Amino acid sequence: MQSWVASVVRQYPDPWFWLHTRWIRRAEMRRIVKKNLDFTEEVFRQYDQHRRMT
């Protein structure tokens, strides 16, 4: 089952990206809030960074 789920996530990563907690950790949220950054921009920045690595 795990292999099947992993293959689906690899094939269609966009919907799963938002559900996985590793993208925005509590420390990241604190940094975003403390520096008054735009949450959406930070999520997309991390997403773009991840896409470049894969």
C-alpha positions in Angstrom: 0.0 0.0 0.0 2.8 2.4 0.9 4.5 1.9 -2.5 1.2 2.6 -4.3 0.6 5.8 -2.3 4.2 6.9 -2.9 3.9 6.3 -6.7 0.6 8.3 -6.8 2.2 11.2 -4.8 5.2 11.2 -7.2 2.9 11.3 -10.2 0.6 14.0 -8.8 2.7 15.9 -6.1 0.7 19.2 -6.1 -2.3 18.1 -4.1 -0.1 16.2 -1.6 2.4 19.0 -1.1 -0.1 21.1 1.0 -0.9 18.1 3.3 2.6 17.2 4.2 3.8 19.0 7.4 7.4 18.9 6.6 7.0 21.9 4.3 6.0 24.4 7.0 7.3 23.5 10.4 6.5 25.3 13.6 10.0 27.0 13.5 9.2 28.2 9.9 5.9 29.5 11.0 7.5 31.4 13.8 10.0 32.9 11.4 7.3 33.9 9.0 5.2 35.5 11.7 8.2 37.2 13.4 9.5 38.7 10.2 6.0 39.5 9.0 6.4 37.6 5.8 3.6 36.6 3.5 2.7 33.0 4.3 1.6 32.2 0.8 4.7 33.5 -0.8 6.9 31.5 1.6 5.0 28.3 0.8 5.4 28.9 -2.9 9.1 29.7 -2.4 9.6 26.4 -0.6 7.6 24.6 -3.2 9.7 26.0 -6.0 12.9 25.2 -4.1 11.7 21.6 -3.7 10.7 21.3 -7.4 14.2 22.3 -8.4 15.7 19.6 -6.3 13.5 16.8 -7.8 
